[in-house]
Amino acid sequence: MKLNKWSYSKRNNIKASFNSFPHSIVLFRRIKDYYFVYNVYWSTHDPIVSREHLVEMEILLNRELGTEQEYINRRSRH
């Protein structure tokens, strides 16, 4: 999976699209120093989004924004 594009939206959210789900928009929110998936505006033209896909999306976006280490540190605590 690859991150196609992303942009800031209202209230410090980020909208992103991914090549595996080109018709769906994923909304991310910031918590502390990293971003997580808040909502997926899923299109019936795309495959069903699983939890594994959501984690991969979070990693790709945080890597793009330079917050991957903060995200990994959060994941390692649980």
LINWO-V124964 format. One record per backbone hydrogen bond with DSSP energy under -0.5 kcal/mol. CO is the residue of the C=O (numbers start at 1). NH is the residue of the N-H. E is the energy in kcal/mol with one decimal. If there is no record, write none. Layout:
CO/NH/E ; CO/NH/E
//
This chain:
2/4/-0.7 ; 2/19/-2.3 ; 5/17/-2.2 ; 7/15/-2.9 ; 9/12/-0.7 ; 10/13/-1.4 ; 13/9/-2.8 ; 14/28/-3.0 ; 15/7/-2.2 ; 16/26/-2.7 ; 17/4/-2.2 ; 17/5/-1.2 ; 18/21/-1.1 ; 19/22/-0.6 ; 21/18/-0.6 ; 21/24/-1.3 ; 25/41/-3.3 ; 26/16/-2.3 ; 26/28/-0.5 ; 27/38/-3.2 ; 27/39/-1.7 ; 28/14/-2.0 ; 29/36/-2.4 ; 31/34/-1.7 ; 34/31/-2.7 ; 36/29/-2.4 ; 39/27/-3.3 ; 39/41/-0.5 ; 40/42/-1.6 ; 41/25/-1.5 ; 43/46/-1.8 ; 48/50/-0.5 ; 50/54/-1.9 ; 51/55/-2.2 ; 52/56/-2.0 ; 53/57/-2.5 ; 54/58/-2.3 ; 55/59/-2.3 ; 56/60/-2.5 ; 57/61/-2.5 ; 58/62/-2.4 ; 59/63/-2.3 ; 60/64/-2.1 ; 61/65/-2.1 ; 62/66/-0.6 ; 62/67/-2.8 ; 62/68/-0.8 ; 63/66/-0.8 ; 67/71/-1.9 ; 68/72/-2.8 ; 69/73/-2.4 ; 70/74/-1.7 ; 71/75/-2.2 ; 72/76/-2.3 ; 73/77/-0.8 ; 74/77/-0.7 ; 75/78/-1.0
//
